[in-house]
């Protein structure tokens, strides 16, 4: 799998984690902004071959990493295992997306400068 594919997979898993958190009872807006950012970034990466969506996806995933870590108490909320599990899924997805986006961006921009 390419780094771009890993990025899309991480974004989708991160989005699924947000939906799972909502189902588990975490209070959030009707349409969570993080969910919108992750889904739109994933769609852009799937339907285009442009390089800039890699940066957008990486930044969106990075913001979600910060959001999950800001609410780190949910990661160990064993009184509500659904919330903890959903938080871990979300964190795993966005970490994979950040790493994938960094690698894919480096490869995409390196190809441009080496073959130019």
Secondary structure, 3 states (H helix, E strand, C coil): CCHHHHHHHHHHHHHHHHHHHHHHCCCCCCCCHHHHHHHHHHHHHHHCCCCHHHHHHHHHHHHHHHHHHHCHHHHHCCCCHHHHHHHHHHHHHHHHHHHHHHHHHHHHHHHHHHHC
